[in-house]
Every structure is written in structure tokens, then in C-alpha cells.
Amino acid sequence: MHSYRFDSPSLDGLRLHDEPMPVPQRGELLLRVHAVSLNYRDLALINGRILKPAMANGIPVSDASAEVVEVGEDVDDFRPGDRVVSLFHPRWFGGRKVAERAIGSYGYNRDGWLTAFKVVSREAVVRLPDGLSHEQGATLPCAAVTAWNSVNGQLPVGPGQTVLTLGTGGVSVFALQYAKAMGARVIATTSCADKAQRLRALGADEVINYRDTPDWGLMVRELTGGQGVDRVVEVGGPATLKQSLRAVAFHGEVVLVGFLGETGAPLDYFDLMGAGASLRSTNVGDRSLLEACVQATAQGQIAPVIDQVFGFAEARAAFEHLRSGTHFGKVVIRVAG
């Protein structure tokens, strides 16, 4: 079978390898990988500037949709032909988040999913409903679950509330779709007029061009009658957090998701205290949250937004496209089919 590995810590080091077919043991599944989707995390792991670098010569990518080919001994809840999606944290099944949940993180210290076949524990996947394609299913484990956690986590948003999303990456687009499905008003940001039109087509009530309006946090205040938004899905990190704190309502919530920007305006204690809002880190979610997210997506007929689907032989081009930042929604690689 064929697998991609990073022979060196750069996109130029992504190489295709011919490897032995894995064999499932007790409680395991042999899966044929149909599609994977990329996250900014996959790029960050290559150079280690923000996250620790991935293990040497590892298989990248954390998110996948696959088909069960063979089941190991004592597996009675899956059978060949079943369609499944991967769990982002393969050992976090539920309960409070603890540091140990990240042990065995795909693409970091455990081989990921950019491979033709993979063996995993039966608990490390959930079923993919018939209404979603493999390409759509591959977008769910990280971006969709993170967005679902952001708007439907400890305190779900609903009618009469306002959510702010930043940019047009996978998490932000999913957060827009889920928030609208829950009856909330959504304000979105982008720097591109074409993307602004697409955000409005998905249901965004207001769109702010953050290049034309650098102090967009104050603009959000104006659009909410001076109150601010109830929830900010914060994907920018240091580059946007100061503006997000200006945009959030007193007693609102800023959900810390990503770190697309490594530098930004200085932030001090009084920025945090003065906002009067709470900050929450998502860390994606556990198995039960993935199951809830998958079902909500299917039953709500929410179509994951896929920017482009690349072939397996075009894996490096898919990473390059993600790195360009021109995508709207998710970047997918079709592995089989």
C-alpha cells in the first residue's frame, strides 16, 4: 500500500512510500481510507514554530473518512463495508479534558491518515451517516467538531444572540452554518469581496472587511448597538484577540480555537479584565461530541463547504493550497474511490 511521510520537516519532504499492509488485532479495524481533510495544524506541525514538530518521518493528517475492510477479534459493533470518520483525539472518549487525552495525537506522535489503509481501535472512529459523502465526512473530525463545540459547548447559542466568526477557514465556515441553524445572528469578517458574498450566501447577517476596517472590533460594537457579540469564535490568535475582546459583550465568551497569526497588537491584563468576558479553549472535542456533531450535520442537512478536492497524487499541492490562505472552507484529498 502507499503512504505519505514527511522525510524532512518541509513540504518538499513529503514523499510517497510503499509499505506493508497493516493487520487488525483484537478490538481493531482495518480501514480503507477514502478521503482526508487538511487543517492549519498540519502545516504548523511541519516547522514546529508554534506546535512541537511532528515525529520524524511520520504520516501526517488527523482527519479522515474511511470504509471498514476487516475487523479484528471480538469486534461486534462494526462490519466490513461500514463507513466511518476518525476521532481527532483517539483516546479521549468523554469526560473532562486532561493532558493525557492528547497522547497518540495523529500527525504528532502517532502516524496520521494520509495513507491508503490504516488500523485503529474500534473506539477511535464513529459511523458516517448515509447522507454525507466520504469527502464531506473527512471535513468533520477537527473543524466541524471545533465549531460545534464553540457554538454548542458549555452554553449553546440561540435565537436573539449574536456570534462573530473570523475569516473563511473550515472552523469559521462551520461555525457560521451551525450558529445560523441554531437561530443566532452571525457577523463574519473577511478581506475579500468575493468571499464576503459567499459568507452572505451561507447566511451571514453582516460581513466586515477587516483590511478596510482595521478596528473591526469597534465596528462589531456598532452593529450590535454598543452591546457586543455573545460569542466570538477566535481562530486568529495573537493577531486578532485584541479586536475580539473589543467585539465581545460583557459576560460574553471568546472561544480560543486557533493561531493563524503569530503576532499582533500587545495585549495586557487590563484588556482581559476590561472585556468582562470569559475565555474558553476548545481542544476540538471528545468522541461523544464528534457523534453529536456528525448527527447534527446530517440531520440538519448542513452541507460541509469544500473549497477543493485534490487527488492522492496531488497531496503536496493540497498542502500548498492550504498554505496560500485563498481557500474558502475545507481542503480535501481523495485517497480512494
N, C-alpha and C positions, 0 to 999 in steps of 0.2 A: 504494500500500500504506500501512498505518498503522504508526506507530512512536510509542512514548512517549519523551519527552525531559524532562529537568528544566530548565525555562525559568528557574527560580531555585532556590537551594540550600535547599529545604524540600519537604516532602510536598505542600504546597499548590501548588508549582511544577511538579508532574508533569502534563504536558499531552500530549494525543494529537495527532500531526501526520500530515498526508497527504504522502507522499514518493515520489520516483520509484522504480521497480523496479530493483534493482541487477542488474548483468550480470556473469557469471563470466568471468574472463580465463584465460590459460594456467595450469594447475595448480590451479584454483579450483573450488568447488562453489557452486551456488545452492541454498539450503535454505529450505524452508517450516518455520517454527518451530511446533512443536505445543504445547510446554509449557516453562515456566521455573520454577525454584525460587529462593526468596529466602534470603539469608544475612545475618547481623548486619553483615557488611562493607558490604552495600548501604546500610544505614542510616548507618553510620559515615562513608561517603564523602560523604554529603549535607552534613553540617555541618563536616567536617574537624577535629573536636576531637581525634581520635586519629590517623586516617589523613589524608593530604593530601586536600583536597577534589577531587572528580572534575572533569574538564574541563567548562567552561561549555557548557550546552545539550546534554549528552551523553545517549546512550541507556544506561540502567542495566541491571544484572543480568549475572552471569557464567556462570550455569548453564542449560543448555537441552538439550532433546531435539528432533530435527528430522527431516525427510524430504528426501532429495535430489530436487530438481526438475530440475536441469540440470547438466551437467558441462562444464568448460572444456576447451580443447585439451590434449592429452597426459595426460588423466586416464583411467587404465585400471583403477583399483582400486575405484572406486565407479560406480554407475549410478543412473539415476532410479528412485525407489521404495525405495532403501536407507534404513534408519533409523539415525540416528547420535546421539551425545551430544557435547557440546562439551568441549574441553580447557581447564581453568581458566587455565593459562599457555600461550597459543597458540604460544609459541616455545621452550618447554622440553620437548624430546623425550626426553632421557635424560642420564645423566652427572651430575657433581657440580652442586649448585645454586650458581649465581653470580648476582650482582646483575643481570646483563643478562637473566636469564630473565624478569624482570617487565616488560620493555619491551613495550608494547602490551597492558597489562592491561585486560581488559574492565570497563567502567564507571568506569575511572580516567582513562586517556589514550587509550582506544580505545572506540568505540561498542559497547555490550553487546547483549543478546539479547532485550530486551523490544520486539520488532518482528515483523511478520508474515513477512518474508523477510530473509535475510541471506546475504552472500557471504563465504566464508572459504577459507583454504588447505586443500587435501586433507589435510595433516598435522595440522590443528587440530581434528579430530574422530576418534572411534573408533566402531566399529559397536555398535549396541544389539541384544542378543540377543532372539529372538522371545518369550522367556518374561517379558519385562519390558515394561510399558506405557510410553507416552511420558511420562505423569505420573511414573511411577517412575523412568524414565531421567533425567528432569530433576533428580532429587534427588542424583545421583551425583557430578558433576564436582568439587564442593568438599567437602561434608560427608562423603560416603561415602569419598572418597579420603583425606581428612584422618584419618578414623577408622581406615581400613585402614593408613595409614602409621603411626598411633600405636601400634597393637597388633601390626602385622606388618612393621614397618620394619626397622631395623638388627638388632634382636634380637627375633624373634617370641615372643609369649607362648604358653603351652601348659598342658596338664594339670598340676595341682599349684601353679600360680601364681595370683595374685590381682590383679585390675585394679580401679581406682577410677574411676568416671565421675561427673561433676558436672552435675546438672540434667537437663533433658529436651529440650534443643535437638537439632538434627539430628545434629551430630557425636557428642554423648554417647549418643544412642539407637543410632546405627550402631555405635559402639564397643562398647556392650553386646552387640549382636547378633553382631558379629564375634568378640568375646572368648569368648562362650559357644560359638559354633560351633567355636572352636579348643580348647575343653575347659577354659578358665580359670574360676575363681571370680570373680564380679563383685559389688562393693559399689557402690551408687549413692546419690546424695543428691538430695533434692528438698525443697520446703517445703509440698507439697500432698498430703493423704492420698489423693485420687483418683489423682493421678499416681503415687504410691507403689504403688498396686495395679496400675497399668498397667506399671510397671517390673518388678514381680514376675512379671506375666503374660508378659513378654518374656524372663524368665529370671534376673533379678537375685536373687542369693542373700541379700543383706541390703540394706535401704534405710534411710538415716538422714535424719531431718528436720532440716535444718540451722538452721531457726529455733528449734526446740525444743532443739537441741544446738549452740550456737554454737561450742564447741570440738570440732567433729566430727572433727578430725584425731586427737584422743586416743581418740575412740570407735572409729575405724578401727583404731587400735593394739590396743584391747581385743578387737575382733572377729577380729584376726589373731594372737592370743596374744602380743601385745607385739612382733611382728616387723615389722609394717607391710606395705604392698602392694608388689608388684613393679613396677607401672606405674600412674601417675596420668595420666589424660587431662585436662589442665588447660585449661579453657575460660574460667575466670573472670578470670584475670589478676591484677592487684593486689588485687582483692577477696578472692581465695581462695588465693593462692600460699603464704602463711604456714601455713595449715592443711594444704595439700597436702604441704608439707615435713615437717610433723609426722606425716603419714599414711604417707609413703613409707618403704620398708625401706632399711636401709643397703646401698649398692650397687644400689638400685633406680633407676628412671628416672621423671622428671617430664617429660612431653611438653607443651611450651608450644604451645597451639593458638590461644586467643582472648583477648579482653579485655572480657568482658561487664560487668565492674565496673571503673571508672576509679580508684577509691580503695580503700584497705584498710589493714590493720594495718601499721605500719612493719616493714620487712624490712632486715636488715643482713647484713654479710659472714658473721657467725658463725651466722646462721640457715642460710645456704647451706652453709658448711663443716661445720657440725654434723650436717646431714642425711645426709652421706656418700653422697648420690645424685647422679646425673648429670642435667643439664637438656638437653633437645633441642628445637629449634624445627622444626616440620614444613614450613611454607610450602606446604601442600597436597601436591603431588606432580607428577611429570612424566608424559609420555604413556604410558610403559610401566607406570607404577603405576596409571594410570586403566584401562588394558586389563586388568591383573591384577585390579583391584577389581571391574570390571564382570563379568568372567567368574566370579569367586568368588561374587559376589552371585547371579548367575543359576544357576550350577551347585549352589550351596549352598541354593538355594530360599529365600534370605533376602528377605523382603518389606520394601522400604523403608516406613517408617512416615510416612504423610502425615496431617498434622493436618487440613488443609482445602484444597480446590481452589476457587480463585476464577476467575471468567470474565475475559476480556481487558478488558471494560469496567469491571471491579471492581479494577483494578490498585492504585489508591490504597488501597482497603480492605484489600487483601492486605498492603501495607506497614504499615498501621496495626495490623493484627492481629499481625504480627511484632513491632512495637514494643511492643505490650501485654505481651509476655512470657508470655502464657497458653497458648501453643501447646505441643503435645507432638509432637516430630518435625519434619517439614518443611512449609513453607507453599508451595503451588504455584499458579501462574497458568496456566490453559489458554488458549493463544493461538489454536490452530486445532483443528478437529475437533468 
